[in-house]
């Protein structure tokens, strides 16, 4: 009987020891599950950030290509003597408030070698400084209208009833 009692106590101790190990393993599993959830959350955030960066890069490339195309058009117009190409600094010398605004751009007083008017295409951006697809379409349309107006003015030369375009 003593032997049976000892065997029972030994088995009870082994069962208690096993239950404690199971509790530790369950706690480890719970901790690993929490860590896994945190890693997945960070992964989703990184994917979202990467998606935004890719979209920003695509928009920047599109803007660069549009700027290069515009520069090429202006260079071609300057070469064809339709409209001379102004130095970039000329556009930066805008003075004071707008003289007027229209559907495609705003006209400002500026200085070149003489007082001139500079028309800048309207640009629409979101509050955070980015452009939505609709903003990009709007900005391209405004830039195309201003470019077309400049090209048209360049073709008239020195007409007495039309303001002379200098660049």
C-alpha beads as a LAMMPS data file, in Angstrom:
LAMMPS data file: protein, C-alpha beads

167 atoms
166 bonds

1 atom types
1 bond types

-500.0 500.0 xlo xhi
-500.0 500.0 ylo yhi
-500.0 500.0 zlo zhi

Masses

1 110.0

Atoms # bond

1 1 1 0.000 0.000 0.000
2 1 1 2.874 2.333 0.757
3 1 1 4.240 1.597 -2.628
4 1 1 0.914 2.491 -4.227
5 1 1 0.787 5.732 -2.217
6 1 1 4.314 6.627 -3.358
7 1 1 3.426 5.886 -6.981
8 1 1 0.302 8.041 -6.669
9 1 1 2.292 10.940 -5.184
10 1 1 4.955 10.543 -7.864
11 1 1 2.322 10.626 -10.607
12 1 1 0.579 13.627 -9.016
13 1 1 3.900 15.485 -8.857
14 1 1 4.633 14.630 -12.490
15 1 1 1.139 15.782 -13.528
16 1 1 1.554 19.054 -11.598
17 1 1 4.978 19.559 -13.189
18 1 1 3.512 18.858 -16.641
19 1 1 0.615 21.285 -15.999
20 1 1 3.101 24.000 -14.996
21 1 1 5.108 23.436 -18.184
22 1 1 1.884 23.594 -20.212
23 1 1 0.983 26.903 -18.515
24 1 1 4.449 28.276 -19.360
25 1 1 4.125 27.091 -22.959
26 1 1 0.631 28.616 -23.239
27 1 1 2.006 31.925 -21.936
28 1 1 4.860 31.719 -24.469
29 1 1 2.343 31.045 -27.249
30 1 1 0.265 34.030 -26.122
31 1 1 3.371 36.269 -26.106
32 1 1 4.391 35.025 -29.554
33 1 1 0.870 35.639 -30.843
34 1 1 0.997 39.234 -29.546
35 1 1 4.419 39.736 -31.152
36 1 1 3.145 38.274 -34.429
37 1 1 0.182 40.666 -34.416
38 1 1 2.513 43.623 -33.776
39 1 1 4.855 42.572 -36.592
40 1 1 1.899 42.194 -38.995
41 1 1 0.646 45.658 -38.011
42 1 1 4.099 47.156 -38.649
43 1 1 4.274 45.287 -41.951
44 1 1 0.907 46.732 -43.066
45 1 1 2.059 50.231 -42.085
46 1 1 5.285 49.767 -44.043
47 1 1 3.380 48.520 -47.094
48 1 1 1.047 51.534 -46.875
49 1 1 4.008 53.896 -46.559
50 1 1 5.767 52.221 -49.472
51 1 1 2.592 52.470 -51.575
52 1 1 2.392 56.191 -50.803
53 1 1 6.065 56.649 -51.675
54 1 1 5.594 54.844 -54.984
55 1 1 2.593 57.059 -55.775
56 1 1 4.576 60.189 -54.829
57 1 1 7.475 59.032 -56.995
58 1 1 5.145 58.401 -59.927
59 1 1 3.627 61.875 -59.512
60 1 1 7.094 63.439 -59.269
61 1 1 8.229 61.600 -62.410
62 1 1 5.108 62.721 -64.221
63 1 1 5.706 66.318 -63.129
64 1 1 9.363 66.079 -64.205
65 1 1 8.359 64.697 -67.609
66 1 1 5.785 67.474 -68.009
67 1 1 8.398 70.090 -67.054
68 1 1 10.890 68.595 -69.523
69 1 1 8.248 68.582 -72.256
70 1 1 7.388 72.201 -71.484
71 1 1 11.055 73.171 -71.502
72 1 1 11.471 71.413 -74.844
73 1 1 8.431 73.223 -76.258
74 1 1 9.727 76.572 -75.015
75 1 1 13.198 75.833 -76.370
76 1 1 11.669 74.894 -79.734
77 1 1 9.630 78.096 -79.733
78 1 1 12.746 80.093 -78.864
79 1 1 14.656 78.401 -81.670
80 1 1 11.826 79.111 -84.109
81 1 1 11.814 82.715 -82.842
82 1 1 8.149 82.464 -82.017
83 1 1 8.710 83.425 -78.397
84 1 1 12.077 83.977 -76.736
85 1 1 13.020 81.802 -73.782
86 1 1 13.315 83.827 -70.586
87 1 1 15.902 83.016 -67.917
88 1 1 14.484 81.177 -64.904
89 1 1 15.421 84.104 -62.637
90 1 1 12.973 86.331 -64.511
91 1 1 10.012 84.392 -63.207
92 1 1 11.339 84.680 -59.661
93 1 1 11.303 88.498 -59.729
94 1 1 7.549 88.693 -59.311
95 1 1 6.574 91.769 -57.321
96 1 1 3.555 92.408 -55.137
97 1 1 -0.007 91.309 -55.510
98 1 1 -1.664 89.822 -58.533
99 1 1 -2.742 92.194 -61.289
100 1 1 -5.467 89.832 -62.356
101 1 1 -6.591 86.235 -62.404
102 1 1 -8.431 84.046 -64.862
103 1 1 -9.495 80.463 -65.344
104 1 1 -6.011 79.246 -66.267
105 1 1 -3.609 81.530 -64.429
106 1 1 -2.772 84.648 -62.472
107 1 1 -0.892 87.696 -63.797
108 1 1 1.714 89.413 -61.608
109 1 1 3.826 92.551 -62.019
110 1 1 7.509 91.630 -62.445
111 1 1 10.840 93.089 -63.503
112 1 1 13.016 91.937 -66.335
113 1 1 15.031 94.701 -68.018
114 1 1 11.757 96.631 -67.952
115 1 1 8.448 96.251 -66.116
116 1 1 6.599 93.199 -67.411
117 1 1 3.620 91.044 -66.538
118 1 1 4.169 87.376 -65.723
119 1 1 1.352 84.876 -66.054
120 1 1 1.641 81.778 -63.902
121 1 1 -0.600 78.793 -64.448
122 1 1 -2.996 78.022 -61.621
123 1 1 -1.863 75.121 -59.455
124 1 1 -4.204 73.168 -57.217
125 1 1 -2.842 71.031 -54.347
126 1 1 -4.330 69.298 -51.337
127 1 1 -3.833 70.783 -47.877
128 1 1 -0.875 68.450 -47.285
129 1 1 0.891 69.686 -50.430
130 1 1 0.178 66.664 -52.600
131 1 1 -1.842 66.575 -55.795
132 1 1 -4.728 64.198 -56.360
133 1 1 -5.355 62.774 -59.829
134 1 1 -8.002 65.479 -60.387
135 1 1 -5.514 68.156 -59.252
136 1 1 -2.884 66.857 -61.686
137 1 1 -5.400 66.921 -64.556
138 1 1 -6.494 70.460 -63.605
139 1 1 -2.877 71.671 -63.288
140 1 1 -1.947 70.198 -66.688
141 1 1 -4.971 71.819 -68.315
142 1 1 -4.127 75.225 -66.808
143 1 1 -0.474 74.929 -67.861
144 1 1 -1.497 73.936 -71.392
145 1 1 -3.833 76.962 -71.610
146 1 1 -1.099 79.355 -70.437
147 1 1 1.441 77.772 -72.814
148 1 1 -1.017 78.063 -75.696
149 1 1 -1.743 81.683 -74.855
150 1 1 1.992 82.463 -74.728
151 1 1 2.601 80.745 -78.063
152 1 1 -0.313 82.634 -79.622
153 1 1 0.970 85.983 -78.312
154 1 1 4.425 85.165 -79.646
155 1 1 3.014 84.694 -83.155
156 1 1 1.459 88.185 -83.258
157 1 1 4.804 89.946 -82.853
158 1 1 4.328 93.717 -82.571
159 1 1 0.639 94.105 -83.238
160 1 1 -0.487 97.570 -82.030
161 1 1 -3.540 96.243 -80.169
162 1 1 -1.932 93.244 -78.471
163 1 1 0.486 93.239 -75.566
164 1 1 3.904 92.114 -76.795
165 1 1 5.079 88.802 -75.381
166 1 1 8.741 88.760 -74.335
167 1 1 9.064 85.177 -73.183

Bonds

1 1 1 2
2 1 2 3
3 1 3 4
4 1 4 5
5 1 5 6
6 1 6 7
7 1 7 8
8 1 8 9
9 1 9 10
10 1 10 11
11 1 11 12
12 1 12 13
13 1 13 14
14 1 14 15
15 1 15 16
16 1 16 17
17 1 17 18
18 1 18 19
19 1 19 20
20 1 20 21
21 1 21 22
22 1 22 23
23 1 23 24
24 1 24 25
25 1 25 26
26 1 26 27
27 1 27 28
28 1 28 29
29 1 29 30
30 1 30 31
31 1 31 32
32 1 32 33
33 1 33 34
34 1 34 35
35 1 35 36
36 1 36 37
37 1 37 38
38 1 38 39
39 1 39 40
40 1 40 41
41 1 41 42
42 1 42 43
43 1 43 44
44 1 44 45
45 1 45 46
46 1 46 47
47 1 47 48
48 1 48 49
49 1 49 50
50 1 50 51
51 1 51 52
52 1 52 53
53 1 53 54
54 1 54 55
55 1 55 56
56 1 56 57
57 1 57 58
58 1 58 59
59 1 59 60
60 1 60 61
61 1 61 62
62 1 62 63
63 1 63 64
64 1 64 65
65 1 65 66
66 1 66 67
67 1 67 68
68 1 68 69
69 1 69 70
70 1 70 71
71 1 71 72
72 1 72 73
73 1 73 74
74 1 74 75
75 1 75 76
76 1 76 77
77 1 77 78
78 1 78 79
79 1 79 80
80 1 80 81
81 1 81 82
82 1 82 83
83 1 83 84
84 1 84 85
85 1 85 86
86 1 86 87
87 1 87 88
88 1 88 89
89 1 89 90
90 1 90 91
91 1 91 92
92 1 92 93
93 1 93 94
94 1 94 95
95 1 95 96
96 1 96 97
97 1 97 98
98 1 98 99
99 1 99 100
100 1 100 101
101 1 101 102
102 1 102 103
103 1 103 104
104 1 104 105
105 1 105 106
106 1 106 107
107 1 107 108
108 1 108 109
109 1 109 110
110 1 110 111
111 1 111 112
112 1 112 113
113 1 113 114
114 1 114 115
115 1 115 116
116 1 116 117
117 1 117 118
118 1 118 119
119 1 119 120
120 1 120 121
121 1 121 122
122 1 122 123
123 1 123 124
124 1 124 125
125 1 125 126
126 1 126 127
127 1 127 128
128 1 128 129
129 1 129 130
130 1 130 131
131 1 131 132
132 1 132 133
133 1 133 134
134 1 134 135
135 1 135 136
136 1 136 137
137 1 137 138
138 1 138 139
139 1 139 140
140 1 140 141
141 1 141 142
142 1 142 143
143 1 143 144
144 1 144 145
145 1 145 146
146 1 146 147
147 1 147 148
148 1 148 149
149 1 149 150
150 1 150 151
151 1 151 152
152 1 152 153
153 1 153 154
154 1 154 155
155 1 155 156
156 1 156 157
157 1 157 158
158 1 158 159
159 1 159 160
160 1 160 161
161 1 161 162
162 1 162 163
163 1 163 164
164 1 164 165
165 1 165 166
166 1 166 167
